[in-house]
Amino acid sequence: MDAPFAQTITFFYTADLAATAHFYEQVLGLPLALDQGACRIYRVSPGGFVGFCQHLNPPVTSGAAILTLVTADVDGWAARLAQKGVIFEKPPQLNPRFKIYHCFLRDPNGLLIEIQRFEDPRWV
């Protein structure tokens, strides 16, 4: 059975859209898919997007979510981001419990970002 949806966008709120745009465009290098003025949407994969919106009263969500970016090259991403001055909360390492290899960092909003590779052969 095919997935029931063709695309996904996960939206997060930001109090500083300019700093957020710099991080996702210049540091992570994600392509901007759509600039809506108060919201910017970035392509993460062919059908996956992440968006950031600046509103007058953004909800407090610190620690409430993790943005996980899946790649086979966790170490390569960690090296590129470290060269750009990114500080990691957790450097790349194996998590045997969940059978993943991953690292953690934060964006300018305090959003926790995980870059991971699945080591579980059951993952599609």
MOPAC internal coordinates of N, CA, C and O (Angstrom, degrees):
PM7 1SCF
backbone

  N    0.0000 0     0.00 0     0.00 0    0    0    0
  C    1.4563 1     0.00 0     0.00 0    1    0    0
  C    1.5182 1   108.91 1     0.00 0    2    1    0
  O    1.2310 1   120.45 1   -47.46 1    3    2    1
  N    1.3074 1   116.74 1   132.54 1    3    2    1
  C    1.4524 1   121.66 1   176.70 1    5    3    2
  C    1.5199 1   110.29 1   -72.31 1    6    5    3
  O    1.2310 1   121.35 1   -23.64 1    7    6    5
  N    1.3248 1   115.03 1   156.36 1    7    6    5
  C    1.4615 1   119.44 1   174.97 1    9    7    6
  C    1.5257 1   108.81 1   -59.04 1   10    9    7
  O    1.2310 1   119.96 1   -34.27 1   11   10    9
  N    1.3383 1   117.69 1   145.73 1   11   10    9
  C    1.4528 1   119.64 1  -175.71 1   13   11   10
  C    1.5275 1   114.96 1   -74.20 1   14   13   11
  O    1.2310 1   119.71 1   167.77 1   15   14   13
  N    1.3176 1   118.16 1   -12.23 1   15   14   13
  C    1.4602 1   121.05 1  -178.76 1   17   15   14
  C    1.5206 1   110.06 1  -128.13 1   18   17   15
  O    1.2310 1   120.63 1   -28.85 1   19   18   17
  N    1.3145 1   116.39 1   151.15 1   19   18   17
  C    1.4651 1   121.63 1  -178.05 1   21   19   18
  C    1.5306 1   112.77 1   -86.03 1   22   21   19
  O    1.2310 1   120.46 1   150.67 1   23   22   21
  N    1.3295 1   116.73 1   -29.33 1   23   22   21
  C    1.4617 1   120.80 1  -176.93 1   25   23   22
  C    1.5199 1   109.86 1  -145.23 1   26   25   23
  O    1.2310 1   121.49 1   -15.50 1   27   26   25
  N    1.3252 1   114.75 1   164.50 1   27   26   25
  C    1.4536 1   120.05 1   174.26 1   29   27   26
  C    1.5239 1   109.39 1  -139.82 1   30   29   27
  O    1.2310 1   120.73 1   -38.84 1   31   30   29
  N    1.3251 1   116.22 1   141.16 1   31   30   29
  C    1.4632 1   122.46 1   173.30 1   33   31   30
  C    1.5203 1   106.44 1  -128.86 1   34   33   31
  O    1.2310 1   120.39 1   -53.27 1   35   34   33
  N    1.3093 1   116.87 1   126.73 1   35   34   33
  C    1.4499 1   121.82 1   173.17 1   37   35   34
  C    1.5141 1   107.02 1  -107.12 1   38   37   35
  O    1.2310 1   120.46 1   -56.37 1   39   38   37
  N    1.3348 1   116.72 1   123.63 1   39   38   37
  C    1.4619 1   121.14 1  -178.42 1   41   39   38
  C    1.5216 1   111.00 1  -102.74 1   42   41   39
  O    1.2310 1   121.59 1   -39.47 1   43   42   41
  N    1.3214 1   114.57 1   140.53 1   43   42   41
  C    1.4550 1   122.95 1   174.04 1   45   43   42
  C    1.5212 1   107.57 1  -127.11 1   46   45   43
  O    1.2310 1   120.65 1   -27.63 1   47   46   45
  N    1.3047 1   116.37 1   152.37 1   47   46   45
  C    1.4567 1   121.49 1   176.77 1   49   47   46
  C    1.5183 1   109.47 1   -92.60 1   50   49   47
  O    1.2310 1   120.61 1   -30.16 1   51   50   49
  N    1.3332 1   116.44 1   149.84 1   51   50   49
  C    1.4502 1   122.25 1   177.24 1   53   51   50
  C    1.5227 1   109.32 1  -139.90 1   54   53   51
  O    1.2310 1   120.97 1   -35.67 1   55   54   53
  N    1.3090 1   115.75 1   144.33 1   55   54   53
  C    1.4630 1   120.92 1   174.52 1   57   55   54
  C    1.5235 1   110.65 1   -89.52 1   58   57   55
  O    1.2310 1   120.04 1   164.98 1   59   58   57
  N    1.3413 1   117.53 1   -15.02 1   59   58   57
  C    1.4666 1   122.26 1  -177.92 1   61   59   58
  C    1.5217 1   109.05 1  -134.59 1   62   61   59
  O    1.2310 1   120.80 1   -92.87 1   63   62   61
  N    1.3129 1   116.07 1    87.13 1   63   62   61
  C    1.4616 1   121.10 1  -176.84 1   65   63   62
  C    1.5300 1   111.88 1   -65.37 1   66   65   63
  O    1.2310 1   119.82 1   145.85 1   67   66   65
  N    1.3301 1   117.95 1   -34.15 1   67   66   65
  C    1.4690 1   120.69 1  -179.76 1   69   67   66
  C    1.5299 1   110.92 1   -65.10 1   70   69   67
  O    1.2310 1   119.82 1   133.75 1   71   70   69
  N    1.3276 1   117.95 1   -46.25 1   71   70   69
  C    1.4756 1   121.12 1   178.95 1   73   71   70
  C    1.5235 1   110.54 1   -65.68 1   74   73   71
  O    1.2310 1   120.94 1   141.79 1   75   74   73
  N    1.3227 1   115.81 1   -38.21 1   75   74   73
  C    1.4601 1   120.55 1   178.32 1   77   75   74
  C    1.5242 1   110.17 1   -65.60 1   78   77   75
  O    1.2310 1   120.16 1   135.48 1   79   78   77
  N    1.3265 1   117.29 1   -44.52 1   79   78   77
  C    1.4711 1   121.43 1   178.43 1   81   79   78
  C    1.5198 1   110.72 1   -60.37 1   82   81   79
  O    1.2310 1   120.31 1   136.02 1   83   82   81
  N    1.3194 1   117.01 1   -43.98 1   83   82   81
  C    1.4744 1   120.18 1   178.36 1   85   83   82
  C    1.5231 1   110.46 1   -58.70 1   86   85   83
  O    1.2310 1   120.14 1   133.09 1   87   86   85
  N    1.3270 1   117.34 1   -46.91 1   87   86   85
  C    1.4632 1   120.78 1  -178.03 1   89   87   86
  C    1.5245 1   111.55 1   -61.58 1   90   89   87
  O    1.2310 1   120.13 1   128.86 1   91   90   89
  N    1.3304 1   117.36 1   -51.14 1   91   90   89
  C    1.4641 1   119.96 1  -174.85 1   93   91   90
  C    1.5241 1   112.59 1   -73.86 1   94   93   91
  O    1.2310 1   119.88 1   149.94 1   95   94   93
  N    1.3278 1   117.84 1   -30.06 1   95   94   93
  C    1.4613 1   120.33 1   179.64 1   97   95   94
  C    1.5304 1   112.39 1   -87.13 1   98   97   95
  O    1.2310 1   120.12 1   131.63 1   99   98   97
  N    1.3276 1   117.38 1   -48.37 1   99   98   97
  C    1.4623 1   120.64 1  -173.07 1  101   99   98
  C    1.5259 1   113.38 1   -90.21 1  102  101   99
  O    1.2310 1   119.74 1   143.21 1  103  102  101
  N    1.3213 1   118.10 1   -36.79 1  103  102  101
  C    1.4663 1   120.87 1  -177.73 1  105  103  102
  C    1.5200 1   110.71 1   -86.00 1  106  105  103
  O    1.2310 1   120.25 1   124.88 1  107  106  105
  N    1.3350 1   117.12 1   -55.12 1  107  106  105
  C    1.4648 1   119.57 1   178.47 1  109  107  106
  C    1.5258 1   112.54 1   -80.02 1  110  109  107
  O    1.2310 1   120.07 1   154.65 1  111  110  109
  N    1.3229 1   117.46 1   -25.35 1  111  110  109
  C    1.4598 1   120.87 1   179.22 1  113  111  110
  C    1.5187 1   114.53 1    74.79 1  114  113  111
  O    1.2310 1   120.19 1  -153.55 1  115  114  113
  N    1.3317 1   117.23 1    26.45 1  115  114  113
  C    1.4605 1   119.26 1   178.34 1  117  115  114
  C    1.5268 1   110.07 1   -75.95 1  118  117  115
  O    1.2310 1   120.07 1   -41.57 1  119  118  117
  N    1.3271 1   117.47 1   138.43 1  119  118  117
  C    1.4589 1   119.39 1   178.23 1  121  119  118
  C    1.5307 1   111.25 1   -73.76 1  122  121  119
  O    1.2310 1   121.37 1   -43.78 1  123  122  121
  N    1.3203 1   114.99 1   136.22 1  123  122  121
  C    1.4552 1   121.18 1   176.59 1  125  123  122
  C    1.5272 1   108.11 1   -74.88 1  126  125  123
  O    1.2310 1   120.40 1   -61.27 1  127  126  125
  N    1.3267 1   116.84 1   118.73 1  127  126  125
  C    1.4590 1   121.27 1  -179.74 1  129  127  126
  C    1.5226 1   111.33 1   -87.52 1  130  129  127
  O    1.2310 1   120.65 1   143.84 1  131  130  129
  N    1.3444 1   116.37 1   -36.16 1  131  130  129
  C    1.4531 1   119.78 1  -177.73 1  133  131  130
  C    1.5245 1   109.88 1  -159.18 1  134  133  131
  O    1.2310 1   121.05 1   -50.59 1  135  134  133
  N    1.3325 1   115.60 1   129.41 1  135  134  133
  C    1.4665 1   122.22 1   174.65 1  137  135  134
  C    1.5238 1   106.75 1  -105.59 1  138  137  135
  O    1.2310 1   120.76 1   -66.95 1  139  138  137
  N    1.3270 1   116.14 1   113.05 1  139  138  137
  C    1.4567 1   120.96 1  -179.26 1  141  139  138
  C    1.5272 1   111.67 1  -102.97 1  142  141  139
  O    1.2310 1   120.32 1  -164.40 1  143  142  141
  N    1.3146 1   117.00 1    15.60 1  143  142  141
  C    1.4513 1   120.74 1  -177.97 1  145  143  142
  C    1.5177 1   111.11 1    88.17 1  146  145  143
  O    1.2310 1   120.15 1    99.98 1  147  146  145
  N    1.3256 1   117.32 1   -80.02 1  147  146  145
  C    1.4663 1   121.56 1   179.42 1  149  147  146
  C    1.5232 1   111.96 1   -84.39 1  150  149  147
  O    1.2310 1   120.03 1   171.51 1  151  150  149
  N    1.3295 1   117.55 1    -8.49 1  151  150  149
  C    1.4718 1   122.52 1   177.97 1  153  151  150
  C    1.5284 1   109.48 1  -133.87 1  154  153  151
  O    1.2310 1   120.94 1   -37.19 1  155  154  153
  N    1.3197 1   115.82 1   142.81 1  155  154  153
  C    1.4609 1   122.27 1   174.67 1  157  155  154
  C    1.5261 1   107.52 1  -126.56 1  158  157  155
  O    1.2310 1   120.90 1   -47.86 1  159  158  157
  N    1.3380 1   115.89 1   132.14 1  159  158  157
  C    1.4555 1   121.55 1  -177.39 1  161  159  158
  C    1.5229 1   108.77 1  -116.26 1  162  161  159
  O    1.2310 1   121.12 1   -49.94 1  163  162  161
  N    1.3434 1   115.46 1   130.06 1  163  162  161
  C    1.4661 1   122.18 1  -176.45 1  165  163  162
  C    1.5238 1   110.42 1  -115.39 1  166  165  163
  O    1.2310 1   121.46 1   -38.07 1  167  166  165
  N    1.3435 1   114.82 1   141.93 1  167  166  165
  C    1.4661 1   120.78 1   175.99 1  169  167  166
  C    1.5236 1   108.47 1   -82.96 1  170  169  167
  O    1.2310 1   121.30 1   -52.84 1  171  170  169
  N    1.3404 1   115.11 1   127.16 1  171  170  169
  C    1.4592 1   121.90 1   178.24 1  173  171  170
  C    1.5266 1   110.58 1  -103.97 1  174  173  171
  O    1.2310 1   121.06 1   146.32 1  175  174  173
  N    1.3312 1   115.58 1   -33.68 1  175  174  173
  C    1.4607 1   122.70 1   179.53 1  177  175  174
  C    1.5306 1   106.75 1  -153.45 1  178  177  175
  O    1.2310 1   119.16 1    -3.32 1  179  178  177
  N    1.3395 1   119.21 1   176.68 1  179  178  177
  C    1.4640 1   118.97 1  -176.92 1  181  179  178
  C    1.5322 1   114.14 1   -51.75 1  182  181  179
  O    1.2310 1   119.52 1   142.12 1  183  182  181
  N    1.3139 1   118.52 1   -37.88 1  183  182  181
  C    1.4594 1   120.22 1  -179.20 1  185  183  182
  C    1.5183 1   113.97 1  -120.00 1  186  185  183
  O    1.2310 1   120.29 1  -169.45 1  187  186  185
  N    1.3257 1   117.04 1    10.55 1  187  186  185
  C    1.4587 1   120.52 1  -176.07 1  189  187  186
  C    1.5200 1   112.50 1  -118.72 1  190  189  187
  O    1.2310 1   121.26 1   -46.13 1  191  190  189
  N    1.3226 1   115.19 1   133.87 1  191  190  189
  C    1.4543 1   121.55 1  -177.24 1  193  191  190
  C    1.5262 1   110.03 1  -133.85 1  194  193  191
  O    1.2310 1   121.33 1   -24.87 1  195  194  193
  N    1.3220 1   115.06 1   155.13 1  195  194  193
  C    1.4506 1   121.78 1   171.91 1  197  195  194
  C    1.5218 1   107.01 1  -129.49 1  198  197  195
  O    1.2310 1   120.95 1   -43.82 1  199  198  197
  N    1.3300 1   115.80 1   136.18 1  199  198  197
  C    1.4511 1   120.20 1  -177.85 1  201  199  198
  C    1.5139 1   111.34 1  -124.71 1  202  201  199
  O    1.2310 1   120.91 1   -28.99 1  203  202  201
  N    1.3236 1   115.87 1   151.01 1  203  202  201
  C    1.4604 1   122.49 1   178.86 1  205  203  202
  C    1.5115 1   108.09 1  -129.51 1  206  205  203
  O    1.2310 1   120.77 1   -49.95 1  207  206  205
  N    1.3360 1   116.13 1   130.05 1  207  206  205
  C    1.4552 1   121.99 1  -176.88 1  209  207  206
  C    1.5215 1   110.13 1  -123.65 1  210  209  207
  O    1.2310 1   121.39 1   -42.93 1  211  210  209
  N    1.3280 1   114.95 1   137.07 1  211  210  209
  C    1.4541 1   120.86 1   176.97 1  213  211  210
  C    1.5274 1   108.01 1  -104.04 1  214  213  211
  O    1.2310 1   120.68 1   -59.21 1  215  214  213
  N    1.3016 1   116.30 1   120.79 1  215  214  213
  C    1.4589 1   122.17 1   179.97 1  217  215  214
  C    1.5217 1   108.44 1  -126.84 1  218  217  215
  O    1.2310 1   120.44 1   -14.31 1  219  218  217
  N    1.3027 1   116.77 1   165.69 1  219  218  217
  C    1.4622 1   120.76 1  -178.62 1  221  219  218
  C    1.5186 1   112.56 1   -61.88 1  222  221  219
  O    1.2310 1   119.75 1   138.89 1  223  222  221
  N    1.3091 1   118.08 1   -41.11 1  223  222  221
  C    1.4593 1   121.99 1  -178.75 1  225  223  222
  C    1.5266 1   110.60 1  -128.27 1  226  225  223
  O    1.2310 1   120.01 1  -103.31 1  227  226  225
  N    1.3382 1   117.59 1    76.69 1  227  226  225
  C    1.4654 1   118.44 1  -179.19 1  229  227  226
  C    1.5288 1   110.49 1   -66.51 1  230  229  227
  O    1.2310 1   120.68 1   -35.73 1  231  230  229
  N    1.3253 1   116.31 1   144.27 1  231  230  229
  C    1.4585 1   119.15 1   179.05 1  233  231  230
  C    1.5214 1   110.81 1   -68.97 1  234  233  231
  O    1.2310 1   120.73 1   -27.66 1  235  234  233
  N    1.3064 1   116.22 1   152.34 1  235  234  233
  C    1.4656 1   121.61 1   176.82 1  237  235  234
  C    1.5215 1   107.30 1   -80.39 1  238  237  235
  O    1.2310 1   120.83 1   -63.19 1  239  238  237
  N    1.3457 1   116.02 1   116.81 1  239  238  237
  C    1.4582 1   119.88 1  -177.75 1  241  239  238
  C    1.5248 1   112.11 1  -131.25 1  242  241  239
  O    1.2310 1   119.88 1  -168.23 1  243  242  241
  N    1.3065 1   117.83 1    11.77 1  243  242  241
  C    1.4585 1   120.01 1  -177.56 1  245  243  242
  C    1.5229 1   110.64 1   -53.96 1  246  245  243
  O    1.2310 1   120.96 1   -56.12 1  247  246  245
  N    1.3105 1   115.77 1   123.88 1  247  246  245
  C    1.4555 1   120.68 1   179.37 1  249  247  246
  C    1.5163 1   114.15 1    81.71 1  250  249  247
  O    1.2310 1   120.07 1   178.43 1  251  250  249
  N    1.3175 1   117.47 1    -1.57 1  251  250  249
  C    1.4538 1   120.34 1  -176.42 1  253  251  250
  C    1.5218 1   113.35 1   -86.70 1  254  253  251
  O    1.2310 1   119.92 1   167.87 1  255  254  253
  N    1.3278 1   117.76 1   -12.13 1  255  254  253
  C    1.4653 1   119.94 1  -176.02 1  257  255  254
  C    1.5224 1   110.19 1  -147.45 1  258  257  255
  O    1.2310 1   121.41 1   -22.98 1  259  258  257
  N    1.3138 1   114.91 1   157.02 1  259  258  257
  C    1.4620 1   122.33 1   172.64 1  261  259  258
  C    1.5227 1   106.60 1  -128.99 1  262  261  259
  O    1.2310 1   120.50 1   -51.58 1  263  262  261
  N    1.3264 1   116.65 1   128.42 1  263  262  261
  C    1.4571 1   121.86 1   173.21 1  265  263  262
  C    1.5206 1   106.55 1   -93.14 1  266  265  263
  O    1.2310 1   120.13 1   -66.37 1  267  266  265
  N    1.3300 1   117.35 1   113.63 1  267  266  265
  C    1.4548 1   121.70 1  -179.41 1  269  267  266
  C    1.5158 1   109.42 1  -104.79 1  270  269  267
  O    1.2310 1   121.29 1   -55.14 1  271  270  269
  N    1.3287 1   115.14 1   124.86 1  271  270  269
  C    1.4610 1   122.64 1   177.46 1  273  271  270
  C    1.5217 1   106.80 1  -108.99 1  274  273  271
  O    1.2310 1   120.16 1   -58.65 1  275  274  273
  N    1.3110 1   117.31 1   121.35 1  275  274  273
  C    1.4607 1   122.28 1  -174.64 1  277  275  274
  C    1.5216 1   109.81 1   -98.52 1  278  277  275
  O    1.2310 1   121.18 1   -50.25 1  279  278  277
  N    1.3381 1   115.34 1   129.75 1  279  278  277
  C    1.4616 1   122.25 1   179.69 1  281  279  278
  C    1.5234 1   109.33 1  -152.19 1  282  281  279
  O    1.2310 1   120.53 1   -25.63 1  283  282  281
  N    1.3221 1   116.59 1   154.37 1  283  282  281
  C    1.4632 1   120.39 1   174.09 1  285  283  282
  C    1.5247 1   111.22 1   -76.97 1  286  285  283
  O    1.2310 1   120.12 1   162.18 1  287  286  285
  N    1.3475 1   117.38 1   -17.82 1  287  286  285
  C    1.4615 1   121.55 1  -173.06 1  289  287  286
  C    1.5341 1   112.57 1  -111.97 1  290  289  287
  O    1.2310 1   120.48 1  -115.90 1  291  290  289
  N    1.3176 1   116.69 1    64.10 1  291  290  289
  C    1.4602 1   121.46 1   179.33 1  293  291  290
  C    1.5287 1   110.69 1   -61.05 1  294  293  291
  O    1.2310 1   120.24 1   134.20 1  295  294  293
  N    1.3280 1   117.14 1   -45.80 1  295  294  293
  C    1.4718 1   120.54 1  -178.75 1  297  295  294
  C    1.5241 1   112.13 1   -63.26 1  298  297  295
  O    1.2310 1   120.41 1   140.55 1  299  298  297
  N    1.3220 1   116.82 1   -39.45 1  299  298  297
  C    1.4590 1   120.10 1   178.28 1  301  299  298
  C    1.5194 1   111.70 1   -63.69 1  302  301  299
  O    1.2310 1   120.78 1   135.92 1  303  302  301
  N    1.3319 1   116.11 1   -44.08 1  303  302  301
  C    1.4614 1   119.69 1   177.07 1  305  303  302
  C    1.5238 1   111.03 1   -62.69 1  306  305  303
  O    1.2310 1   120.29 1   136.42 1  307  306  305
  N    1.3150 1   117.05 1   -43.58 1  307  306  305
  C    1.4670 1   120.34 1  -179.86 1  309  307  306
  C    1.5191 1   110.41 1   -60.85 1  310  309  307
  O    1.2310 1   119.71 1   138.07 1  311  310  309
  N    1.3240 1   118.16 1   -41.93 1  311  310  309
  C    1.4680 1   121.52 1   179.58 1  313  311  310
  C    1.5281 1   110.92 1   -65.07 1  314  313  311
  O    1.2310 1   120.08 1   134.79 1  315  314  313
  N    1.3371 1   117.45 1   -45.21 1  315  314  313
  C    1.4707 1   120.48 1   179.43 1  317  315  314
  C    1.5261 1   111.67 1   -62.72 1  318  317  315
  O    1.2310 1   120.41 1   137.07 1  319  318  317
  N    1.3230 1   116.82 1   -42.93 1  319  318  317
  C    1.4572 1   120.24 1  -179.12 1  321  319  318
  C    1.5292 1   111.58 1   -69.58 1  322  321  319
  O    1.2310 1   120.03 1   142.78 1  323  322  321
  N    1.3130 1   117.55 1   -37.22 1  323  322  321
  C    1.4752 1   121.08 1   177.28 1  325  323  322
  C    1.5257 1   109.90 1   -62.71 1  326  325  323
  O    1.2310 1   119.96 1   141.93 1  327  326  325
  N    1.3349 1   117.69 1   -38.07 1  327  326  325
  C    1.4677 1   121.00 1   177.42 1  329  327  326
  C    1.5226 1   111.53 1   -63.97 1  330  329  327
  O    1.2310 1   120.32 1   156.08 1  331  330  329
  N    1.3248 1   117.00 1   -23.92 1  331  330  329
  C    1.4686 1   121.39 1   178.72 1  333  331  330
  C    1.5300 1   111.63 1   -93.22 1  334  333  331
  O    1.2310 1   120.48 1  -171.77 1  335  334  333
  N    1.3288 1   116.69 1     8.23 1  335  334  333
  C    1.4536 1   120.65 1   175.57 1  337  335  334
  C    1.5139 1   115.87 1    89.77 1  338  337  335
  O    1.2310 1   119.77 1  -171.30 1  339  338  337
  N    1.3214 1   118.03 1     8.70 1  339  338  337
  C    1.4612 1   120.32 1   179.22 1  341  339  338
  C    1.5278 1   109.29 1   -70.48 1  342  341  339
  O    1.2310 1   121.13 1   -46.66 1  343  342  341
  N    1.3278 1   115.44 1   133.34 1  343  342  341
  C    1.4594 1   122.29 1   176.03 1  345  343  342
  C    1.5261 1   107.55 1   -97.63 1  346  345  343
  O    1.2310 1   120.66 1   -50.92 1  347  346  345
  N    1.3195 1   116.35 1   129.08 1  347  346  345
  C    1.4570 1   121.11 1  -178.82 1  349  347  346
  C    1.5156 1   110.81 1   -93.71 1  350  349  347
  O    1.2310 1   121.25 1   -43.62 1  351  350  349
  N    1.3245 1   115.21 1   136.38 1  351  350  349
  C    1.4582 1   119.91 1   173.67 1  353  351  350
  C    1.5202 1   110.01 1   -76.90 1  354  353  351
  O    1.2310 1   121.06 1   151.24 1  355  354  353
  N    1.3209 1   115.57 1   -28.76 1  355  354  353
  C    1.4592 1   121.64 1   178.53 1  357  355  354
  C    1.5199 1   106.66 1  -148.52 1  358  357  355
  O    1.2310 1   119.82 1   -62.35 1  359  358  357
  N    1.3284 1   117.95 1   117.65 1  359  358  357
  C    1.4682 1   119.60 1   179.90 1  361  359  358
  C    1.5346 1   110.89 1   -70.06 1  362  361  359
  O    1.2310 1   120.25 1   -12.45 1  363  362  361
  N    1.3223 1   117.12 1   167.55 1  363  362  361
  C    1.4631 1   119.60 1  -179.40 1  365  363  362
  C    1.5283 1   112.38 1   -55.61 1  366  365  363
  O    1.2310 1   121.64 1   -48.86 1  367  366  365
  N    1.3205 1   114.46 1   131.14 1  367  366  365
  C    1.4567 1   120.27 1   178.72 1  369  367  366
  C    1.5170 1   109.97 1  -162.42 1  370  369  367
  O    1.2310 1   121.56 1   -19.14 1  371  370  369
  N    1.3262 1   114.61 1   160.86 1  371  370  369
  C    1.4611 1   121.54 1   179.59 1  373  371  370
  C    1.5251 1   109.90 1   -81.76 1  374  373  371
  O    1.2310 1   120.79 1   -44.25 1  375  374  373
  N    1.3130 1   116.09 1   135.75 1  375  374  373
  C    1.4517 1   122.27 1   172.28 1  377  375  374
  C    1.5269 1   105.94 1  -111.67 1  378  377  375
  O    1.2310 1   120.14 1   -82.95 1  379  378  377
  N    1.3442 1   117.33 1    97.05 1  379  378  377
  C    1.4649 1   119.36 1  -174.91 1  381  379  378
  C    1.5265 1   114.06 1   -66.08 1  382  381  379
  O    1.2310 1   120.17 1   152.82 1  383  382  381
  N    1.3218 1   117.29 1   -27.18 1  383  382  381
  C    1.4600 1   119.78 1  -179.22 1  385  383  382
  C    1.5229 1   111.32 1   -61.43 1  386  385  383
  O    1.2310 1   120.84 1   134.86 1  387  386  385
  N    1.3444 1   115.99 1   -45.14 1  387  386  385
  C    1.4652 1   120.05 1  -177.72 1  389  387  386
  C    1.5269 1   112.98 1  -101.62 1  390  389  387
  O    1.2310 1   120.51 1  -178.54 1  391  390  389
  N    1.3263 1   116.63 1     1.46 1  391  390  389
  C    1.4632 1   122.45 1   179.21 1  393  391  390
  C    1.5295 1   111.05 1    55.79 1  394  393  391
  O    1.2310 1   121.58 1  -127.07 1  395  394  393
  N    1.3498 1   114.58 1    52.93 1  395  394  393
  C    1.4641 1   120.87 1   177.14 1  397  395  394
  C    1.5243 1   108.57 1  -134.53 1  398  397  395
  O    1.2310 1   121.12 1   -23.58 1  399  398  397
  N    1.3123 1   115.46 1   156.42 1  399  398  397
  C    1.4648 1   123.24 1   171.82 1  401  399  398
  C    1.5146 1   104.42 1  -115.89 1  402  401  399
  O    1.2310 1   119.76 1   -55.87 1  403  402  401
  N    1.3525 1   118.07 1   124.13 1  403  402  401
  C    1.4575 1   118.82 1  -170.03 1  405  403  402
  C    1.5204 1   113.12 1  -156.28 1  406  405  403
  O    1.2310 1   121.77 1   -10.65 1  407  406  405
  N    1.3476 1   114.21 1   169.35 1  407  406  405
  C    1.4567 1   122.29 1   173.55 1  409  407  406
  C    1.5280 1   107.76 1  -144.25 1  410  409  407
  O    1.2310 1   120.92 1   -16.18 1  411  410  409
  N    1.3387 1   115.84 1   163.82 1  411  410  409
  C    1.4592 1   121.54 1  -179.54 1  413  411  410
  C    1.5168 1   111.34 1  -128.39 1  414  413  411
  O    1.2310 1   120.80 1   -36.89 1  415  414  413
  N    1.3362 1   116.08 1   143.11 1  415  414  413
  C    1.4544 1   123.68 1   174.36 1  417  415  414
  C    1.5218 1   107.14 1  -148.37 1  418  417  415
  O    1.2310 1   120.39 1    -6.27 1  419  418  417
  N    1.3283 1   116.87 1   173.73 1  419  418  417
  C    1.4678 1   120.24 1   178.81 1  421  419  418
  C    1.5276 1   109.71 1  -124.37 1  422  421  419
  O    1.2310 1   121.49 1   -32.23 1  423  422  421
  N    1.3362 1   114.74 1   147.77 1  423  422  421
  C    1.4558 1   119.88 1   174.47 1  425  423  422
  C    1.5334 1   108.88 1   -86.99 1  426  425  423
  O    1.2310 1   119.04 1    -1.36 1  427  426  425
  N    1.3338 1   119.43 1   178.64 1  427  426  425
  C    1.4642 1   120.84 1  -178.01 1  429  427  426
  C    1.5316 1   114.09 1   -62.46 1  430  429  427
  O    1.2310 1   119.65 1   163.73 1  431  430  429
  N    1.3210 1   118.27 1   -16.27 1  431  430  429
  C    1.4585 1   122.36 1   178.83 1  433  431  430
  C    1.5247 1   112.68 1   -89.55 1  434  433  431
  O    1.2310 1   120.82 1   174.79 1  435  434  433
  N    1.3311 1   116.05 1    -5.21 1  435  434  433
  C    1.4607 1   120.18 1  -175.17 1  437  435  434
  C    1.5171 1   112.80 1    89.12 1  438  437  435
  O    1.2310 1   120.12 1  -177.72 1  439  438  437
  N    1.3531 1   117.38 1     2.28 1  439  438  437
  C    1.4607 1   121.36 1   179.07 1  441  439  438
  C    1.5224 1   109.10 1   -66.90 1  442  441  439
  O    1.2310 1   120.59 1   -51.23 1  443  442  441
  N    1.3211 1   116.48 1   128.77 1  443  442  441
  C    1.4489 1   121.62 1   178.81 1  445  443  442
  C    1.5237 1   109.18 1   -76.13 1  446  445  443
  O    1.2310 1   120.88 1   -52.69 1  447  446  445
  N    1.3292 1   115.91 1   127.31 1  447  446  445
  C    1.4618 1   122.52 1   178.29 1  449  447  446
  C    1.5157 1   108.04 1  -114.91 1  450  449  447
  O    1.2310 1   121.07 1   -49.76 1  451  450  449
  N    1.3021 1   115.56 1   130.24 1  451  450  449
  C    1.4582 1   122.09 1   175.95 1  453  451  450
  C    1.5152 1   107.48 1  -112.90 1  454  453  451
  O    1.2310 1   120.51 1   -49.62 1  455  454  453
  N    1.3125 1   116.63 1   130.38 1  455  454  453
  C    1.4645 1   121.54 1   172.02 1  457  455  454
  C    1.5177 1   104.77 1  -108.79 1  458  457  455
  O    1.2310 1   120.56 1   -57.66 1  459  458  457
  N    1.3350 1   116.53 1   122.34 1  459  458  457
  C    1.4583 1   118.28 1  -172.45 1  461  459  458
  C    1.5131 1   113.62 1  -141.55 1  462  461  459
  O    1.2310 1   122.45 1   -20.50 1  463  462  461
  N    1.3307 1   112.92 1   159.50 1  463  462  461
  C    1.4689 1   123.16 1   173.31 1  465  463  462
  C    1.5241 1   106.55 1  -127.28 1  466  465  463
  O    1.2310 1   120.35 1   -47.04 1  467  466  465
  N    1.3158 1   116.93 1   132.96 1  467  466  465
  C    1.4561 1   120.76 1   176.29 1  469  467  466
  C    1.5247 1   109.63 1   -78.53 1  470  469  467
  O    1.2310 1   120.68 1   -48.17 1  471  470  469
  N    1.3222 1   116.31 1   131.83 1  471  470  469
  C    1.4569 1   122.46 1   174.73 1  473  471  470
  C    1.5288 1   110.54 1  -103.15 1  474  473  471
  O    1.2310 1   120.71 1   174.70 1  475  474  473
  N    1.3098 1   116.25 1    -5.30 1  475  474  473
  C    1.4623 1   122.71 1  -179.15 1  477  475  474
  C    1.5273 1   108.70 1   -82.43 1  478  477  475
  O    1.2310 1   119.51 1   -61.01 1  479  478  477
  N    1.3275 1   118.54 1   118.99 1  479  478  477
  C    1.4619 1   119.98 1  -177.26 1  481  479  478
  C    1.5322 1   113.94 1   -65.43 1  482  481  479
  O    1.2310 1   120.19 1   168.37 1  483  482  481
  N    1.3300 1   117.23 1   -11.63 1  483  482  481
  C    1.4651 1   120.29 1   179.11 1  485  483  482
  C    1.5176 1   111.64 1   -77.87 1  486  485  483
  O    1.2310 1   119.48 1   163.45 1  487  486  485
  N    1.3698 1   118.59 1   -16.55 1  487  486  485
  C    1.4521 1   120.56 1  -178.79 1  489  487  486
  C    1.5168 1   109.74 1   -68.59 1  490  489  487
  O    1.2310 1   120.80 1   -42.48 1  491  490  489
  N    1.3316 1   116.07 1   137.52 1  491  490  489
  C    1.4622 1   120.61 1  -178.42 1  493  491  490
  C    1.5061 1   111.78 1   -86.59 1  494  493  491
  O    1.2310 1   120.10 1   180.00 1  495  494  493

